[in-house]
Amino acid sequence: MKNLLLPLFLFACSIVANAEKYGYGRLVFTDGTSRIGLLETKLENDFVRFKSVEGSEPEKIASEKIKTIAYLKNDKKTPEVEYDYIKVYLGWRQKRISDYGWFQVVERGIVTLYVRSTTMRGSIYNTTTAGFLDYFVIREGEPAAKMIANVSSFNNNQTFRAKAPLYFSDYPELAEKIKSKEYTWKDLVPAIREYNNWAVSKKK
């Protein structure tokens, strides 16, 4: 099953592009409490602007107090897109750990899959831009998420084939599927779901 993940992020790209708008959503705090209201669609690392009702003055809520931001669908109940405030390992060797930042949730489970998009411009004289998607995974209790795939326009499977078998080494059958290219970066979600189903069955 091939899953081209790019369509999942159209909503995210649209809300980040417009810093003036608010979306209806829910804040889930680190202490387990939550609030529902209007959330600014451009996420800052240090704080989140929140309005309890339309027309009210926005509050600045420290990001460090928030675990998850969920922008909700029209039914005002179902999450359309979610972001968690997490740390990630940096670089190819993944020895250093970043500061906290907002990462979009792609798939939740025993292992949760995240994505972060970046855009690079060639130079001030060159308006050509290139987009990159970096995918990370984390298990509950791990200090930071590890990079599992990079998607740009060249050799997209390199990181996935190198990093994913190491991360999923406790499930050799899945690791082998990735090494043999039965699963490629296009199958990130099916691979995560297979791992999570296996991990749940091991707990029974």
Contacts in CASP RR format, 6 or more apart in sequence:
PFRMAT RR
TARGET T0000
AUTHOR 0000-0000-0000
METHOD contacts of the structure
MODEL  1
MKNLLLPLFLFACSIVANAEKYGYGRLVFTDGTSRIGLLETKLENDFVRF
KSVEGSEPEKIASEKIKTIAYLKNDKKTPEVEYDYIKVYLGWRQKRISDY
GWFQVVERGIVTLYVRSTTMRGSIYNTTTAGFLDYFVIREGEPAAKMIAN
VSSFNNNQTFRAKAPLYFSDYPELAEKIKSKEYTWKDLVPAIREYNNWAV
SKKK
1 187 0 8 1.000
1 190 0 8 1.000
2 186 0 8 1.000
2 187 0 8 1.000
3 186 0 8 1.000
3 187 0 8 1.000
3 188 0 8 1.000
3 189 0 8 1.000
3 190 0 8 1.000
4 186 0 8 1.000
5 106 0 8 1.000
5 115 0 8 1.000
5 133 0 8 1.000
5 151 0 8 1.000
5 186 0 8 1.000
5 188 0 8 1.000
5 189 0 8 1.000
6 133 0 8 1.000
6 151 0 8 1.000
8 106 0 8 1.000
8 115 0 8 1.000
9 104 0 8 1.000
9 115 0 8 1.000
9 117 0 8 1.000
9 133 0 8 1.000
11 71 0 8 1.000
11 80 0 8 1.000
11 81 0 8 1.000
12 81 0 8 1.000
12 104 0 8 1.000
12 117 0 8 1.000
13 117 0 8 1.000
15 21 0 8 1.000
15 23 0 8 1.000
15 41 0 8 1.000
15 42 0 8 1.000
15 71 0 8 1.000
15 81 0 8 1.000
16 41 0 8 1.000
16 42 0 8 1.000
16 43 0 8 1.000
18 41 0 8 1.000
18 42 0 8 1.000
19 40 0 8 1.000
19 41 0 8 1.000
19 42 0 8 1.000
21 40 0 8 1.000
21 41 0 8 1.000
22 38 0 8 1.000
22 39 0 8 1.000
22 40 0 8 1.000
22 41 0 8 1.000
22 49 0 8 1.000
22 51 0 8 1.000
23 38 0 8 1.000
23 39 0 8 1.000
23 40 0 8 1.000
23 41 0 8 1.000
23 71 0 8 1.000
24 36 0 8 1.000
24 37 0 8 1.000
24 38 0 8 1.000
24 39 0 8 1.000
24 71 0 8 1.000
24 72 0 8 1.000
24 76 0 8 1.000
25 36 0 8 1.000
25 37 0 8 1.000
25 38 0 8 1.000
25 39 0 8 1.000
25 69 0 8 1.000
25 70 0 8 1.000
25 71 0 8 1.000
25 72 0 8 1.000
25 76 0 8 1.000
26 34 0 8 1.000
26 35 0 8 1.000
26 36 0 8 1.000
26 37 0 8 1.000
26 69 0 8 1.000
26 70 0 8 1.000
26 72 0 8 1.000
26 79 0 8 1.000
27 34 0 8 1.000
27 35 0 8 1.000
27 36 0 8 1.000
27 39 0 8 1.000
27 48 0 8 1.000
27 50 0 8 1.000
27 61 0 8 1.000
27 66 0 8 1.000
27 68 0 8 1.000
27 69 0 8 1.000
28 34 0 8 1.000
28 66 0 8 1.000
28 67 0 8 1.000
28 68 0 8 1.000
28 69 0 8 1.000
28 70 0 8 1.000
29 35 0 8 1.000
29 65 0 8 1.000
29 66 0 8 1.000
29 67 0 8 1.000
30 64 0 8 1.000
30 65 0 8 1.000
30 66 0 8 1.000
30 67 0 8 1.000
32 67 0 8 1.000
35 50 0 8 1.000
35 52 0 8 1.000
36 72 0 8 1.000
36 76 0 8 1.000
37 50 0 8 1.000
37 51 0 8 1.000
37 52 0 8 1.000
37 53 0 8 1.000
38 50 0 8 1.000
38 51 0 8 1.000
38 52 0 8 1.000
38 53 0 8 1.000
38 54 0 8 1.000
39 48 0 8 1.000
39 49 0 8 1.000
39 50 0 8 1.000
39 51 0 8 1.000
39 69 0 8 1.000
39 71 0 8 1.000
40 48 0 8 1.000
40 49 0 8 1.000
40 50 0 8 1.000
40 58 0 8 1.000
41 71 0 8 1.000
43 69 0 8 1.000
43 83 0 8 1.000
43 102 0 8 1.000
44 63 0 8 1.000
45 63 0 8 1.000
45 99 0 8 1.000
45 100 0 8 1.000
45 101 0 8 1.000
45 102 0 8 1.000
46 62 0 8 1.000
46 63 0 8 1.000
47 60 0 8 1.000
47 61 0 8 1.000
47 62 0 8 1.000
47 63 0 8 1.000
48 60 0 8 1.000
48 61 0 8 1.000
48 63 0 8 1.000
48 66 0 8 1.000
48 69 0 8 1.000
49 58 0 8 1.000
49 59 0 8 1.000
49 60 0 8 1.000
49 61 0 8 1.000
50 58 0 8 1.000
50 59 0 8 1.000
50 60 0 8 1.000
50 61 0 8 1.000
51 57 0 8 1.000
51 58 0 8 1.000
51 59 0 8 1.000
52 59 0 8 1.000
63 85 0 8 1.000
63 100 0 8 1.000
63 101 0 8 1.000
63 102 0 8 1.000
64 85 0 8 1.000
64 100 0 8 1.000
66 85 0 8 1.000
67 84 0 8 1.000
67 85 0 8 1.000
68 82 0 8 1.000
68 83 0 8 1.000
68 84 0 8 1.000
68 85 0 8 1.000
68 105 0 8 1.000
69 82 0 8 1.000
69 83 0 8 1.000
69 102 0 8 1.000
70 79 0 8 1.000
70 81 0 8 1.000
70 82 0 8 1.000
70 83 0 8 1.000
71 79 0 8 1.000
71 80 0 8 1.000
71 81 0 8 1.000
71 82 0 8 1.000
72 78 0 8 1.000
72 79 0 8 1.000
72 80 0 8 1.000
73 79 0 8 1.000
73 80 0 8 1.000
81 104 0 8 1.000
81 105 0 8 1.000
82 104 0 8 1.000
82 105 0 8 1.000
83 102 0 8 1.000
83 103 0 8 1.000
83 104 0 8 1.000
83 105 0 8 1.000
84 102 0 8 1.000
84 103 0 8 1.000
84 105 0 8 1.000
84 112 0 8 1.000
84 114 0 8 1.000
85 100 0 8 1.000
85 101 0 8 1.000
85 102 0 8 1.000
86 100 0 8 1.000
86 101 0 8 1.000
86 103 0 8 1.000
86 114 0 8 1.000
86 136 0 8 1.000
86 138 0 8 1.000
86 144 0 8 1.000
86 145 0 8 1.000
87 97 0 8 1.000
87 98 0 8 1.000
87 99 0 8 1.000
87 100 0 8 1.000
87 101 0 8 1.000
87 143 0 8 1.000
87 144 0 8 1.000
87 145 0 8 1.000
88 97 0 8 1.000
88 98 0 8 1.000
88 103 0 8 1.000
88 136 0 8 1.000
88 144 0 8 1.000
88 145 0 8 1.000
88 146 0 8 1.000
88 147 0 8 1.000
89 95 0 8 1.000
89 96 0 8 1.000
89 97 0 8 1.000
89 98 0 8 1.000
89 144 0 8 1.000
89 145 0 8 1.000
89 146 0 8 1.000
89 147 0 8 1.000
90 96 0 8 1.000
90 97 0 8 1.000
90 98 0 8 1.000
91 147 0 8 1.000
94 146 0 8 1.000
94 147 0 8 1.000
97 143 0 8 1.000
97 144 0 8 1.000
98 144 0 8 1.000
103 114 0 8 1.000
103 115 0 8 1.000
103 116 0 8 1.000
103 136 0 8 1.000
103 145 0 8 1.000
104 114 0 8 1.000
104 115 0 8 1.000
104 116 0 8 1.000
105 112 0 8 1.000
105 113 0 8 1.000
105 114 0 8 1.000
106 113 0 8 1.000
106 114 0 8 1.000
106 115 0 8 1.000
106 135 0 8 1.000
106 188 0 8 1.000
106 189 0 8 1.000
106 192 0 8 1.000
107 113 0 8 1.000
107 189 0 8 1.000
107 192 0 8 1.000
107 193 0 8 1.000
107 196 0 8 1.000
109 192 0 8 1.000
109 196 0 8 1.000
110 139 0 8 1.000
110 140 0 8 1.000
110 195 0 8 1.000
110 196 0 8 1.000
110 199 0 8 1.000
110 200 0 8 1.000
111 137 0 8 1.000
111 138 0 8 1.000
111 139 0 8 1.000
111 192 0 8 1.000
111 195 0 8 1.000
111 196 0 8 1.000
111 199 0 8 1.000
112 137 0 8 1.000
112 138 0 8 1.000
112 139 0 8 1.000
112 145 0 8 1.000
113 135 0 8 1.000
113 136 0 8 1.000
113 137 0 8 1.000
113 148 0 8 1.000
113 188 0 8 1.000
113 189 0 8 1.000
113 192 0 8 1.000
114 135 0 8 1.000
114 136 0 8 1.000
114 137 0 8 1.000
114 138 0 8 1.000
114 145 0 8 1.000
115 133 0 8 1.000
115 134 0 8 1.000
115 135 0 8 1.000
115 136 0 8 1.000
116 133 0 8 1.000
116 134 0 8 1.000
116 136 0 8 1.000
117 131 0 8 1.000
117 132 0 8 1.000
117 133 0 8 1.000
117 134 0 8 1.000
118 131 0 8 1.000
118 132 0 8 1.000
118 134 0 8 1.000
119 129 0 8 1.000
119 130 0 8 1.000
119 131 0 8 1.000
119 132 0 8 1.000
120 129 0 8 1.000
120 130 0 8 1.000
120 131 0 8 1.000
120 132 0 8 1.000
121 127 0 8 1.000
121 128 0 8 1.000
121 129 0 8 1.000
122 128 0 8 1.000
122 129 0 8 1.000
122 130 0 8 1.000
130 152 0 8 1.000
130 153 0 8 1.000
131 152 0 8 1.000
132 150 0 8 1.000
132 151 0 8 1.000
132 152 0 8 1.000
133 149 0 8 1.000
133 150 0 8 1.000
133 151 0 8 1.000
133 152 0 8 1.000
134 147 0 8 1.000
134 149 0 8 1.000
134 150 0 8 1.000
134 151 0 8 1.000
135 147 0 8 1.000
135 148 0 8 1.000
135 149 0 8 1.000
135 150 0 8 1.000
135 151 0 8 1.000
135 185 0 8 1.000
135 188 0 8 1.000
136 145 0 8 1.000
136 146 0 8 1.000
136 147 0 8 1.000
136 148 0 8 1.000
137 145 0 8 1.000
137 146 0 8 1.000
137 148 0 8 1.000
137 167 0 8 1.000
137 192 0 8 1.000
138 144 0 8 1.000
138 145 0 8 1.000
138 146 0 8 1.000
146 163 0 8 1.000
146 167 0 8 1.000
147 159 0 8 1.000
147 163 0 8 1.000
148 159 0 8 1.000
148 160 0 8 1.000
148 163 0 8 1.000
148 164 0 8 1.000
148 167 0 8 1.000
148 188 0 8 1.000
149 156 0 8 1.000
149 159 0 8 1.000
149 160 0 8 1.000
149 163 0 8 1.000
149 164 0 8 1.000
149 185 0 8 1.000
149 188 0 8 1.000
150 156 0 8 1.000
150 158 0 8 1.000
150 159 0 8 1.000
151 185 0 8 1.000
156 185 0 8 1.000
157 181 0 8 1.000
157 184 0 8 1.000
157 185 0 8 1.000
159 185 0 8 1.000
160 178 0 8 1.000
160 184 0 8 1.000
160 185 0 8 1.000
160 188 0 8 1.000
161 178 0 8 1.000
161 179 0 8 1.000
161 181 0 8 1.000
161 184 0 8 1.000
164 175 0 8 1.000
164 178 0 8 1.000
164 183 0 8 1.000
164 191 0 8 1.000
165 175 0 8 1.000
165 176 0 8 1.000
165 178 0 8 1.000
165 179 0 8 1.000
166 175 0 8 1.000
168 174 0 8 1.000
168 175 0 8 1.000
168 178 0 8 1.000
168 191 0 8 1.000
168 195 0 8 1.000
169 175 0 8 1.000
171 195 0 8 1.000
171 198 0 8 1.000
171 199 0 8 1.000
174 183 0 8 1.000
174 191 0 8 1.000
174 194 0 8 1.000
174 195 0 8 1.000
174 198 0 8 1.000
177 183 0 8 1.000
177 191 0 8 1.000
178 191 0 8 1.000
183 190 0 8 1.000
183 191 0 8 1.000
END
